């Protein structure tokens, strides 16, 4: 399954509509927006139990959209998430009050575990992806890492850990007219 119309993409490249990586990222954000909105509408249809414009005896019905700005590792984009009259619909793809896609949280956690401060992460996200998160939001995300790290540090240890040392010398050897790196054993096993 492909969401990209390859022929349309070829036409845009040939006509000069897409000339840079930023143009491709903008197109990708548009596709991501459409996928999120379509999936959310299908989630609501499943929740209500009937299709749009179909008659139903249920008191619950579609009730417009909530506009929200999603922040992802590709930048910010606006989406319209459908809602119902009874407010019982809980979207799963982009949950209520959620503005970060999972990839962004993973990116923040990765930067934090590599030693960047909360302020540095905030500036990095603004410089690279064009959206700003509060230091409190970043701190809340990084607390997940601290909890898991503390849990890992306090885990019970086994009494014995087997260790195997393997050693080899890597030589460049010509095989069938191609030079390859071959590992050669350097000692004897005991």
Secondary structure, 3 states (H helix, E strand, C coil): CCCCCHHHHHHHHHHCCCCCHHHHHHHHHHHHHHHHHHHHHHHHHHHHCCCCCCCCCCCCCEEEEEEEEEEECCEEEEEEEEEECCCCCCCCCCCCCCCECHHHHHHHHHHHHCCCCHHHHHHHHHHHHCCCCCHHHHHHHHHHHHHHHHHHHCCCCCCCCCCCCCCEEEEEEEECCEEEEEEEECCCCC
